[in-house]
Structure formats: C-alpha cells, structure tokens
Amino acid sequence: MPKNNRGNLDYVKKYQPRNVDVQHLRVLLHGPVGAGKSSFINSVDSVLQGEITGRALTDGNLVEGSFTKKYENYRFTRQSDPNSHYCISINDIVGLEEGRGAHVDDIILALKGHVRDGYEFSPSSPLKEGDEGYNPSPTLQDRVHVLVSVVSADGTVMLSDVMVNKMRKIRRAASDMGIPELAIITKGDKACPAVKDNVENLYKSKNLKQKFDGLCVRLGFPSNCVFLVKNYDKETSLKDDVDAPILCALRQIISVGDNFLNDKTRAVIGQTISQPWREMPANNRENLDFVKTYQPRNADVQHLRVLLHGPVGAGKSGFINSVDTVLQGEITGRALADGNLSEGTFTKKYKNYRFTRQSDPNSHYCVSFNDIVGLEESRGAHVDDIILALKGHVRDGYEFNPSSLKEGDEGYNPSPTLRDRVHVLVSVIPADGAVILSDVMVKKMRRIRRAASDMGIPQLAIITKGDKACPAVNENVENLYKSKYLKQKVDELCVTVGIPLNCIFLVKNYDVVPNIKDNVDAPILCALRQIISFGERFLNDQQNNM
C-alpha cells in the first residue's frame, strides 16, 4: 500500500473520461447478499467526502434477503461544488442468492444499459422489453463500463456451486461485451483477528491470501484483478490505513474503465462501418421466387427438411414464424414462442412446419422446418435425441421426455427413409447476450455438429436478435451487416462453434414488427436461399450414391 494516499485520491478526484460521449464512468457491483456492496459504496463516498457517510442503506440481517431492492446509481458530490459530481458513479443491485435474489438475466440487461436507474426489481420475474423500467435504446452512458464482483471473506455468505455458476454466467456476459472485470474481497477484519487489530495486515494475512487464491480459482480472476478492502462500518472518523486499499481498488477500477471507453479497436455497440461486409439484394423478388418455385430434384423427397437447434430463447420458433411471414406476405405466428427463459424451453415437441402455398391452400412449398427442444446447461434437449432426429429416428409430433428417446419407444422411427432424415442443420444463436454460450453449451453444439458432419449433412448458423444487441440495427435493420458489434459476434461464433464465415447469416425476426418490411425480409430470404441450396446439393449427393 502507498505510504501516502494523496496521489491516488487526486487521481480519483481529477478523473474525467476521455470519451466525449460519457460524462461519468459507470461501475456495477454484484455479488451475494451481505457481501458488502452497499458498504463499499458508502466507504468510497466517505473517502471522497472526507467524512463518514451512509447514503447506501445496509442491513446485517441476511435472513431477510437482499436489503437493496432498486437499481440505484450513486454519484459522489464534489466538495468544492455541491452542484457537481466526481466522474465516477457506482450502481448497486439486488444481491445474488441461491433460490431468490437478483435474476441473472436482470444483471445482464443492466450490463447492456437496458435497466433504468431507479427500477425496482421484481422477485417473481425478470425485467423484459416493454416493462416500465426497461430502456429500449441504451446509450454508451447507460451501459456498464466496469463490473466488480464483491465477495466477503468472513464466511457469513458461502459461495456455493450455484452461486459460482451465477457469477460466472454474469462474468461471461460481461466478457462477451468487452467489459473489464475486477473483484473486491470485503470484511477481512471479520475474517482475520490480525487485520481486526491492524488494517495494515490486510495483505499480510495468510488466511486472507488463502481466500484470495480461492476466489481466483473459483471465479476465474487473475490475481492482479482482485483487491482486499475493509469497509467503513463502525468507524466514526476516517483513517489513512482504511482509505489506502479502498483508493487502490478505486484507482484500478477507473483505469480499466477508462481504457474500455477509449479502446478504439473494440467494436462499440452502436458503431457501424460505411459499407456492409455482406451485400443484401436491392430487390427481394429473385430470392423469393427461388424459394417459392424450389422443388427437390431427388424423386424420393417431396420437401427439404431443415432442423433448427440452439439454446433456449435463441429465436428458433421466431425464425420459423418469420419465414412463414415472408412466404405468406403477412404476419403469422404458428410456432409458439415465450420470452421467459427462466421456465426453460417453450417448445416441447418435435414438430415439422410446412408452409402453405398462397396459390393453393391444399399444397405446400417444398421446404419445411423442424423445431426442437432448446439446449440448456443441465436440462433441455438431450444431445442424443437431436442426433437421432438427424438420422430420422424421431417421429414428427414426438413429445420429448426428461429421458432420451430409445428404440422401442412410441416416438421412435425404426426404419427412417431419406425424407424422414434431416437435410440441413441450422444452429440458431441470439446476439443480444440474454443467452450465454457457456463451455457446456458449446460442447453440446459441437457434438451435434460432428454427428451431422459424419452423416454429410450441411450446416449453417443464424444469428438472431441483432436489433436487440445493437442500437444502430434497432433504428435501421439495413445496418445488420454494417454493425461492428454484430461482426464481432459472427467472428466469435466462427471460433467457438467452428462454422465458416460464409455459412453464418444475420437476421432480424418478425417479433415486434406489425407489418411486412422489405429490409427485414431481405436477410431472411438470403439465409433461406442458402439453406435450400446446401440442402439440394446434399439430396443430389444421396441420389448419386444410391
């Protein structure tokens, strides 16, 4: 610790963001109930004001759950001018708990700037688009610039596997957005008698070093991103040895946050390039005619069968509805969808969707889609079921069970023909971060892709919800292939799931759009044409190999 706090204190007080679009650095604290988040805010305020303060209310009664109920932004008044503030603010949020507390989805929305300051969290359901507290068009100022995990050292709050998984999911989401992350370990004085006697022992305590190393392993933090502090809780006046670790942590928070704001190589959400990296046709007629007039040349097949798979909430059913909408020329909603991810997958059956020809209600276009139960970490679709579906062993209409399908079951097709098999596999991934592709999910998707590859089945990927991930796309869908952020998502998907760039398509599903629009149709039709082209070549290969 520095012998004199003046340098760090001046650094914090004089800090101003170099990015002109931001007036103050926004820091989000998250962690278990009772970790000391609100107390850390009070401690920062005390150090900056030069006297003990207590603006962020706290409660030591952990039985009642989180004392913080709102998404509250704390600004710190300058001593020299009560009408102005220092250029750092800290957001407090409902604490994490095993069976209650903050919804992980709410924290991820907060990272993106979708949660309005002052929003009161609902214990029954996470915030969703259209709610009063939902910010549909967040600016860079609304977004979180630094995520800080706060964990107590004293053992009153245990970091169970469930809690660790929640915190890791939040960290992965922040990482996907490029948000820098640090950790603060509080209550060292309550965990170690030597620190209680003398705060200068914070970084000398063997017990706290053990806690420190454990946190690095369990939450995946580098050691230079973890800080020990002792909050002001029962003191009545400031002390230099208490200020010192708080100021060291605060200086590093500001440093990494300002780098985040000024990293010109980072694809900032909302930024666009002048020319799209993939051109959309000026007119949709050619692609629409291609889809509508398509007929398989393989006489054994009446329609191309496409299987959509991916995480729960990725937009699979929404894409089916969007394809139906484009082909019918009006908004449809045959494939039911649900935005409540906490309930798991809304799709329960292996259902095949055919699309009625406008010219003849008794006939269908020659492409069909199968929807399947969404993938989840510990529940959702069984990978073995999806592989059986690829082979044609799953009958249309089969309702999935907690246990995977096996030979002899009612929904098992023992003798699939080419028409029963899947001809194209499409991975559907959302761009908005509401669903995180964890290592477990990626392994599941890669296993399915390997099985499809062994069968020679062509594969593509569709990234949905670009309008929810990027404000520029929300304003104008024609920015889909101009968005720097979405291009970054495409590049990441290439690496994590192993799909080539020319096989990945960005779309905006028809979800809140009340009328057909050419610029929404265009990317859907481009993806659909490529799906049909790949599938047709696969069917021809099957015919030639017979």
C-alpha positions in Angstrom: 0.0 0.0 0.0 1.3 3.5 -0.7 2.7 5.4 2.3 0.6 8.5 1.3 -2.9 8.4 -0.2 -2.7 11.8 -1.8 -1.6 10.6 -5.2 -4.5 8.1 -5.6 -7.0 10.5 -4.1 -6.1 13.2 -6.5 -6.2 10.7 -9.4 -9.8 9.8 -8.5 -11.0 13.3 -7.9 -9.5 14.7 -11.1 -10.5 11.9 -13.3 -12.5 12.8 -16.4 -13.5 10.3 -19.2 -11.6 11.0 -22.4 -14.6 9.7 -24.4 -16.8 12.7 -25.0 -19.9 10.6 -25.1 -19.6 9.7 -21.5 -19.9 12.1 -18.5 -19.1 9.6 -15.8 -17.7 6.1 -15.6 -20.4 3.6 -14.6 -19.4 0.8 -12.3 -21.7 -2.1 -11.4 -21.2 -4.0 -8.1 -22.7 -7.5 -8.0 -22.3 -10.5 -5.6 -24.0 -12.4 -2.9 -26.4 -10.8 -0.4 -24.5 -9.4 2.5 -21.1 -9.3 0.7 -20.7 -5.6 1.5 -21.6 -3.9 -1.8 -23.6 -1.0 -0.3 -21.0 -0.6 2.4 -18.3 -0.3 -0.3 -20.3 2.5 -1.9 -20.5 4.2 1.5 -16.8 3.7 2.0 -15.9 5.3 -1.4 -18.3 8.2 -0.6 -16.6 8.6 2.8 -13.1 8.7 1.3 -14.2 11.3 -1.3 -16.2 13.5 1.1 -13.5 13.4 3.9 -16.1 12.3 6.5 -18.1 9.2 7.3 -21.3 8.9 5.2 -24.1 6.3 4.8 -26.1 7.1 1.7 -26.4 3.5 0.5 -28.6 1.8 3.2 -27.4 -1.6 4.5 -28.7 -4.3 6.8 -26.8 -7.1 8.5 -29.8 -9.4 8.7 -29.1 -11.9 5.9 -32.2 -14.0 6.7 -34.5 -11.3 5.2 -32.5 -11.5 1.9 -31.2 -8.5 0.0 -31.7 -5.1 1.5 -31.1 -3.4 -1.8 -34.3 -3.5 -3.9 -33.7 -1.0 -6.7 -31.1 -0.5 -9.4 -29.6 2.6 -7.8 -26.9 4.8 -9.3 -24.7 6.6 -6.8 -22.9 9.8 -7.8 -20.4 11.5 -5.5 -20.7 15.2 -4.9 -17.6 17.3 -5.3 -16.6 19.1 -2.0 -15.7 22.2 -4.0 -19.1 22.4 -5.7 -22.2 20.8 -4.2 -23.9 21.0 -7.6 -21.4 18.9 -9.5 -20.1 15.4 -9.1 -16.9 13.4 -9.5 -16.7 11.5 -12.8 -17.3 8.0 -11.4 -20.6 6.5 -10.3 -21.4 3.1 -8.8 -24.6 1.1 -9.4 -25.9 -1.1 -6.6 -28.1 -4.1 -7.4 -30.1 -6.8 -5.6 -27.8 -9.4 -4.1 -27.4 -12.9 -5.5 -28.9 -15.8 -3.6 -29.5 -19.5 -4.3 -33.2 -19.6 -4.5 -34.1 -15.9 -4.7 -32.4 -12.6 -5.0 -31.3 -10.9 -8.3 -32.2 -12.6 -11.6 -29.0 -13.2 -13.6 -30.9 -12.0 -16.7 -31.6 -8.7 -15.0 -27.9 -8.2 -14.2 -27.0 -9.0 -17.9 -29.7 -6.5 -19.0 -28.1 -3.9 -16.6 -24.7 -4.5 -18.2 -26.2 -3.6 -21.6 -27.9 -0.5 -20.2 -31.4 -1.8 -20.6 -32.3 -1.3 -16.8 -33.3 2.3 -16.0 -31.8 3.8 -12.8 -34.3 3.6 -10.0 -36.0 0.4 -11.4 -37.4 -1.7 -8.5 -36.6 -5.4 -9.2 -39.4 -7.9 -9.1 -38.7 -11.2 -7.2 -41.2 -13.1 -9.4 -40.0 -12.3 -12.9 -37.0 -10.7 -14.6 -37.3 -7.4 -16.4 -38.5 -7.7 -20.0 -38.9 -5.4 -23.1 -42.0 -3.2 -22.7 -41.8 -3.0 -18.9 -41.7 0.4 -17.3 -38.1 0.0 -16.1 -36.8 -1.2 -19.5 -34.6 1.1 -21.5 -35.1 0.0 -25.2 -32.3 2.2 -26.6 -29.4 2.5 -24.2 -26.5 4.8 -24.9 -22.9 4.2 -24.0 -23.5 6.3 -20.9 -26.3 4.0 -19.8 -24.2 0.9 -20.2 -21.9 -0.6 -17.5 -18.2 0.2 -18.1 -16.7 -1.9 -15.2 -18.1 -5.0 -13.5 -17.0 -5.6 -9.9 -17.7 -8.8 -8.1 -17.9 -8.3 -4.4 -17.3 -11.2 -2.1 -17.0 -11.3 1.7 -14.0 -13.0 3.4 -15.7 -13.8 6.8 -17.7 -16.9 5.7 -21.2 -15.5 6.6 -22.0 -15.9 2.9 -21.0 -19.2 1.4 -20.1 -19.3 -2.3 -21.9 -22.4 -3.2 -21.6 -24.0 -6.7 -25.0 -22.5 -7.6 -23.7 -19.0 -6.7 -20.4 -19.5 -8.5 -22.3 -20.6 -11.6 -24.5 -17.5 -11.5 -21.5 -15.2 -11.1 -19.6 -17.0 -13.8 -22.6 -16.6 -16.2 -22.6 -12.8 -15.4 -18.9 -12.6 -16.0 -19.1 -14.4 -19.3 -21.8 -12.0 -20.5 -19.6 -9.1 -19.5 -16.6 -10.7 -21.2 -18.7 -11.0 -24.4 -19.4 -7.3 -24.3 -15.7 -6.5 -23.6 -16.5 -5.1 -20.2 -13.5 -5.2 -17.8 -13.9 -7.1 -14.5 -12.4 -6.9 -11.1 -13.2 -8.4 -7.7 -13.2 -6.9 -4.2 -12.9 -9.1 -1.1 -14.5 -7.3 1.9 -14.7 -8.0 5.7 -11.1 -9.1 6.0 -11.2 -7.6 9.6 -14.0 -10.0 10.5 -12.2 -13.0 8.9 -8.8 -12.4 10.5 -8.1 -11.2 14.0 -4.7 -9.8 12.9 -6.5 -7.5 10.4 -9.0 -6.5 13.0 -6.2 -5.4 15.2 -4.4 -3.6 12.4 -5.8 -3.0 8.9 -2.3 -2.8 7.5 -2.2 -6.6 7.9 -4.8 -7.0 5.0 -2.1 -8.1 2.6 0.0 -9.9 5.3 -2.8 -12.3 6.4 -2.2 -15.9 5.4 -6.0 -16.6 5.9 -6.9 -13.7 3.5 -4.3 -14.8 1.0 -5.9 -18.3 1.0 -9.3 -16.6 0.5 -7.8 -14.5 -2.3 -6.3 -17.5 -4.1 -9.5 -19.5 -3.7 -11.5 -16.7 -5.3 -9.1 -16.5 -8.3 -9.6 -20.2 -8.9 -13.4 -20.5 -8.4 -14.4 -17.3 -10.3 -11.5 -17.2 -12.7 -10.0 -13.9 -11.8 -6.3 -13.1 -12.4 -4.6 -12.2 -9.1 -3.9 -8.6 -10.3 -7.7 -8.0 -10.6 -8.6 -8.9 -7.0 -8.4 -6.4 -4.2 -8.8 -6.7 -0.4 -10.6 -3.8 1.4 -12.0 -3.1 4.8 -15.2 -1.1 4.5 -16.1 1.8 6.9 -18.8 0.2 9.0 -18.4 1.1 12.7 -15.8 3.8 12.5 -16.7 7.4 13.3 -13.8 9.0 11.6 -11.6 8.4 8.6 -8.3 6.5 8.9 -5.5 6.5 6.3 -4.9 2.8 6.6 -8.6 2.1 5.8 -8.6 4.6 2.9 -5.4 3.2 1.3 -6.8 -0.2 0.0 -10.1 1.4 -1.0 -8.3 4.1 -3.1 -6.0 1.5 -4.7 -9.1 -0.6 -5.8 -10.9 2.6 -6.9 -7.9 3.8 -9.0 -7.7 0.4 -10.8 -11.4 0.4 -11.4 -11.1 3.8 -13.1 -8.0 2.9 -15.0 -9.5 -0.3 -16.6 -12.9 1.5 -17.2 -11.3 4.4 -19.0 -9.3 2.0 -21.2 -12.6 0.3 -22.0 -14.2 3.6 -23.1 -11.2 4.5 -25.2 -10.2 1.2 -26.8 -10.6 2.2 -30.4 -10.0 -1.4 -31.6 -13.1 -2.6 -29.7 -16.3 -2.8 -31.6 -18.5 -0.5 -29.7 -22.2 -1.4 -29.6 -23.9 1.0 -32.0 -20.9 1.7 -34.2 -21.2 0.9 -37.9 -18.9 0.7 -40.9 -19.6 2.7 -44.1 -20.1 -0.4 -46.3 -21.8 -3.7 -45.3 -19.5 -6.7 -45.2 -22.2 -8.7 -46.9 -24.4 -7.1 -49.5 -28.2 -7.5 -49.5 -30.0 -7.5 -52.8 -31.7 -4.3 -53.9 -34.8 -6.4 -54.7 -36.2 -9.5 -52.9 -38.1 -10.8 -55.9 -35.4 -13.1 -57.2 -34.8 -14.8 -53.8 -38.5 -15.0 -53.0 -39.1 -16.7 -56.4 -36.2 -19.1 -55.9 -37.7 -20.2 -52.6 -41.3 -20.4 -53.8 -40.5 -22.3 -57.0 -38.0 -24.7 -55.5 -38.6 -28.4 -55.9 -36.2 -31.2 -54.9 -34.7 -33.0 -57.9 -34.4 -36.1 -55.9 -37.7 -38.0 -56.6 -37.6 -39.7 -53.2 -38.1 -36.4 -51.4 -41.2 -34.1 -51.5 -39.7 -31.4 -49.3 -36.4 -30.4 -47.9 -36.2 -30.9 -44.1 -34.3 -28.3 -42.1 -33.6 -28.8 -38.4 -33.1 -25.7 -36.2 -31.2 -26.2 -32.9 -29.6 -24.0 -30.4 -30.1 -22.6 -26.9 -33.4 -21.9 -25.2 -34.6 -18.4 -26.2 -32.3 -18.2 -29.3 -35.3 -17.4 -31.6 -35.8 -20.7 -33.4 -39.6 -20.5 -33.3 -39.3 -16.8 -34.1 -37.3 -17.6 -37.2 -39.9 -20.2 -38.3 -42.6 -17.6 -37.9 -40.5 -15.1 -39.8 -40.1 -17.5 -42.8 -43.8 -18.2 -42.8 -44.5 -14.5 -42.7 -42.2 -13.8 -45.7 -43.8 -16.6 -47.7 -47.4 -15.7 -46.8 -46.9 -12.0 -47.2 -48.5 -11.2 -43.8 -47.5 -11.5 -40.2 -48.0 -15.1 -38.8 -47.3 -16.8 -35.5 -47.8 -20.6 -35.9 -44.7 -21.6 -33.9 -45.4 -20.5 -30.4 -42.7 -18.7 -28.5 -42.1 -17.4 -25.0 -39.6 -14.8 -23.8 -39.5 -16.2 -20.2 -36.2 -18.0 -20.2 -36.4 -18.9 -16.5 -39.1 -21.5 -17.3 -36.8 -23.3 -19.8 -37.7 -24.3 -23.3 -41.2 -23.4 -24.6 -41.0 -26.0 -27.4 -41.9 -29.5 -26.1 -42.5 -31.5 -29.3 -40.5 -32.4 -32.4 -42.7 -30.5 -34.8 -42.5 -30.2 -38.5 -43.7 -26.9 -40.1 -44.8 -26.9 -43.7 -45.6 -23.6 -45.4 -48.9 -23.3 -47.4 -48.8 -22.0 -50.9 -50.7 -18.8 -51.4 -52.0 -20.0 -54.8 -53.3 -23.3 -53.4 -54.2 -23.8 -49.7 -54.0 -27.5 -50.1 -50.4 -27.6 -51.2 -47.1 -26.5 -49.6 -43.8 -25.0 -50.5 -41.0 -27.6 -50.8 -39.0 -26.6 -47.7 -40.0 -27.5 -44.1 -38.6 -26.7 -40.7 -38.4 -28.9 -37.6 -38.3 -27.2 -34.3 -36.9 -29.0 -31.3 -36.5 -28.5 -27.5 -33.9 -25.9 -26.8 -30.4 -26.7 -25.4 -29.7 -25.8 -21.8 -26.7 -26.5 -19.5 -28.4 -29.0 -17.2 -31.8 -29.6 -18.8 -33.5 -29.0 -22.2 -32.9 -31.2 -25.3 -30.8 -34.3 -25.0 -27.9 -34.3 -27.5 -28.7 -38.0 -28.2 -32.3 -37.0 -29.2 -31.1 -34.4 -31.6 -28.6 -36.9 -33.2 -31.5 -39.4 -33.5 -33.6 -36.7 -35.2 -30.7 -36.0 -37.7 -30.9 -39.7 -38.6 -34.7 -39.6 -39.0 -35.4 -41.8 -35.9 -37.6 -39.2 -34.2 -41.2 -39.2 -35.4 -42.9 -35.8 -36.1 -45.0 -34.9 -33.1 -43.0 -36.8 -30.6 -43.1 -35.1 -27.2 -39.7 -35.1 -25.5 -39.2 -36.6 -22.1 -36.7 -36.0 -19.3 -35.1 -39.2 -20.5 -33.8 -39.6 -24.1 -35.7 -41.4 -26.8 -34.7 -45.1 -27.3 -35.5 -47.9 -29.7 -39.0 -49.3 -29.0 -40.4 -46.1 -27.7 -43.6 -44.8 -29.3 -41.9 -41.8 -30.9 -39.0 -43.9 -32.3 -39.0 -44.5 -36.0 -37.0 -47.7 -36.6 -36.8 -47.5 -40.4 -36.3 -43.9 -41.5 -36.4 -43.0 -45.2 -34.4 -40.2 -46.8 -37.5 -37.9 -46.4 -37.6 -38.6 -42.6 -33.9 -37.6 -42.2 -32.6 -34.0 -41.7 -31.2 -32.5 -44.9 -29.8 -29.2 -43.4 -28.8 -28.5 -39.8 -29.1 -24.8 -38.7 -27.6 -23.5 -35.4 -29.6 -20.6 -34.1 -27.8 -18.2 -31.7 -29.0 -14.9 -30.3 -26.8 -11.8 -30.5 -28.2 -9.9 -27.5 -26.4 -11.8 -24.7 -29.7 -12.9 -23.0 -28.4 -16.4 -23.6 -24.8 -17.1 -22.9 -22.9 -19.8 -24.8 -21.1 -21.5 -21.9 -18.5 -24.1 -22.4 -21.1 -26.8 -21.7 -23.4 -25.4 -24.4 -20.6 -25.1 -26.9 -19.6 -28.7 -26.3 -23.2 -29.9 -26.8 -23.5 -27.9 -30.1 -20.1 -29.1 -31.3 -21.1 -32.7 -30.6 -24.3 -32.3 -32.6 -22.3 -30.7 -35.5 -19.8 -33.5 -35.5 -22.6 -36.1 -35.8 -24.2 -34.1 -38.7 -20.8 -33.9 -40.3 -20.3 -37.7 -40.1 -23.6 -38.0 -41.9 -22.6 -35.5 -44.6 -25.4 -33.1 -43.5 -24.6 -29.5 -44.5 -24.7 -26.9 -41.7 -25.3 -23.2 -41.3 -25.8 -20.8 -38.5 -28.3 -17.9 -38.0 -27.6 -15.1 -35.5 -30.9 -13.6 -34.4 -31.9 -10.5 -32.3 -29.3 -8.2 -33.8 -31.8 -5.4 -33.2 -31.8 -6.0 -29.5 -28.0 -6.2 -29.4 -27.1 -3.1 -31.4 -29.0 0.2 -31.3 -27.9 1.0 -34.9 -29.8 -2.1 -36.1 -32.7 -1.3 -33.8 -33.0 2.0 -35.6 -32.4 0.6 -39.1 -32.3 -3.1 -40.0 -30.2 -2.3 -43.0 -27.3 -1.9 -40.5 -27.3 -5.6 -39.8 -24.2 -6.2 -41.9 -22.7 -2.8 -41.0 -22.7 -3.2 -37.2 -19.2 -3.6 -35.8 -20.6 -5.4 -32.8 -22.5 -8.0 -34.8 -19.5 -8.6 -37.0 -17.6 -9.3 -33.8 -20.3 -11.8 -32.8 -20.1 -13.5 -36.1 -16.3 -13.8 -35.8 -16.7 -15.2 -32.3 -19.2 -17.8 -33.4 -16.8 -18.9 -36.2 -14.2 -19.6 -33.5 -16.3 -21.1 -30.7 -18.7 -23.3 -32.7 -16.4 -23.8 -35.8 -18.8 -22.6 -38.5 -17.2 -20.8 -41.5 -18.0 -17.1 -42.1 -19.8 -17.7 -45.3 -22.2 -20.1 -43.6 -23.3 -17.6 -40.9 -26.3 -15.3 -41.5 -27.6 -12.4 -39.5 -31.4 -11.9 -39.4 -34.0 -9.9 -37.5 -37.1 -12.0 -36.8 -40.6 -10.6 -37.1 -41.4 -10.3 -33.4 -42.5 -6.7 -32.6 -42.9 -5.6 -36.3 -46.6 -5.3 -37.1 -46.2 -5.2 -40.9 -44.0 -6.8 -43.6 -40.9 -4.8 -44.4 -38.5 -5.4 -47.4 -35.4 -4.7 -45.3 -36.5 -7.3 -42.7 -37.4 -9.8 -45.5 -34.0 -9.4 -47.3 -31.7 -11.1 -44.8 -34.3 -13.8 -44.0 -34.6 -14.7 -47.7 -30.8 -14.6 -48.2 -30.4 -17.2 -45.4 -33.3 -19.3 -46.7 -31.9 -19.4 -50.2 -28.5 -20.6 -48.9 -30.2 -23.2 -46.7 -32.1 -24.6 -49.8 -29.0 -24.5 -52.0 -27.0 -26.5 -49.4 -29.9 -28.9 -48.8 -30.5 -29.5 -52.5 -26.8 -30.5 -53.1 -27.0 -32.9 -50.2 -30.1 -34.6 -51.6 -28.4 -34.9 -55.0 -25.4 -36.5 -53.4 -27.7 -39.0 -51.7 -29.3 -39.8 -55.1 -25.9 -40.2 -56.8 -24.7 -42.5 -54.1 -27.6 -44.9 -54.3 
